[in-house]
C-alpha cells in the first residue's frame, strides 16, 4: 500500500472566469478579487510535465483520494459558518470538476495546479491560518479508521486504510506574504506538505523568505507527539534542507536556499515505521542537489525529548497545497489583499499519492 526573484514586480490582472464547463467559485466581495500573479511564465513547463492549460487541476492530476479546503466561507447548508470544503466527489466530478479562479486553479501558461491563500480568511476550527490545501481521504466514510493510514508497529494496523504511504511533488513557491513580524517564524512562510496525526504532526514542510531577500529557505518540522497531561509540552524540532531557518531582520540572504518561482521537489515515503524524506533542488539538471532524512516514527523520545511518545498507535493523513502561516494575529501580518502582497501562492507541476 506504500509503493511509491524575488518577483521584480507584481503584475495585477483582473479576476478571470473559470474554465468553460467546470465548476468554479468566485467572490467579488473578497478583500482582493484579483488572481495571484505567476512567477513562472514558461509555456514549455506544460510540455515538460504533460499538463493541459485548458483543464482544471483534477483533470491534470489524480486527486481521487483527496478533499480540498479553500479560504472561503462554505455555502453548503450543512457547513454553515465553516470553512469551504470540497468533498472528493465534487473535486473530481467528471462533468464539472472543481476549480476556484482565485484560490485553486490551473495556471493558464504552465498548466500547474495553483494553490493560493490570503493572510486572513475563514479557517479550520483548530487553526488561525488560512489555507488552500488537499487532505487525503482513503475512505468514503470520513469517520472510519479506513480513512487514514498508520505505521506498521500500530496495534491492529490492518484496521486502517493503509500502512504507510508515498506522496511526491515537484513545485515552486511563487509568493509568500511580505508583511509580518520578523520575530515570528510564521511570518513570510507557508506550509507546502504535511503528515498530520490525530493531534500532532510528524511532518510539516515549510518555505520561508524574508521580504528583502532574494532566496527563501526550505525546512521541515517534526512535532513531538506529547499527549494527555503532557500535551502542552509538544514542540517542533526543525530540520534545515535548503537555506537557513529562523532568520530575522538584518540576517544575511540564505544563498543556498531557493528563490520564488524556482522549481524543486519533495518525496515523502513512509515504509513500515520509517519516514523517508528526499528533497531535490534543481531536479533533473546537472547541478541537482539532493538531501535525505530517515526518521523512525514509532520510536518516540525523538532527539531526547522525554515527552515524545512517537506515532505508533496513531492515525495519520497526508496534506499538500499552501497552508499560509502568516495571519493578522500571532504572526503580525496585514491583510490588504493580493495587490499588497498579503498572500501565499504555490504551483505544483507534478503531484502523486500512492496509498
WOWOZI-V276445 format. One record per run of one state. SS is the DSSP state (alpha for helix, beta for strand, coil for the rest). FROM is the first residue (numbers start at 1). LEN is the number of residues. If there is no record, write none. Layout:
ss->SS from->FROM len->LEN
ss->SS from->FROM len->LEN
This chain:
ss->coil from->1 len->12
ss->beta from->13 len->2
ss->coil from->15 len->8
ss->beta from->23 len->3
ss->coil from->26 len->8
ss->beta from->34 len->2
ss->coil from->36 len->8
ss->alpha from->44 len->5
ss->coil from->49 len->8
ss->alpha from->57 len->4
ss->coil from->61 len->5
ss->beta from->66 len->8
ss->coil from->74 len->3
ss->alpha from->77 len->3
ss->coil from->80 len->3
ss->beta from->83 len->4
ss->coil from->87 len->1
ss->alpha from->88 len->4
ss->coil from->92 len->6
ss->beta from->98 len->3
ss->coil from->101 len->3
ss->beta from->104 len->3
ss->coil from->107 len->6
ss->beta from->113 len->6
ss->coil from->119 len->12
ss->beta from->131 len->6
ss->coil from->137 len->8
ss->alpha from->145 len->3
ss->coil from->148 len->1
ss->beta from->149 len->2
ss->coil from->151 len->6
ss->alpha from->157 len->3
ss->coil from->160 len->2
ss->beta from->162 len->2
ss->coil from->164 len->1
ss->beta from->165 len->11
ss->coil from->176 len->13
ss->beta from->189 len->9
ss->coil from->198 len->5
ss->beta from->203 len->6
ss->coil from->209 len->6
ss->beta from->215 len->9
ss->coil from->224 len->4
ss->alpha from->228 len->6
ss->coil from->234 len->2
ss->beta from->236 len->7
ss->coil from->243 len->15
ss->beta from->258 len->2
ss->coil from->260 len->4
ss->beta from->264 len->8
ss->coil from->272 len->2
ss->beta from->274 len->8
ss->coil from->282 len->7
ss->beta from->289 len->8
ss->coil from->297 len->5
ss->alpha from->302 len->3
ss->coil from->305 len->11
ss->beta from->316 len->9
ss->coil from->325 len->13
ss->alpha from->338 len->3
ss->coil from->341 len->2
ss->beta from->343 len->12
ss->coil from->355 len->1
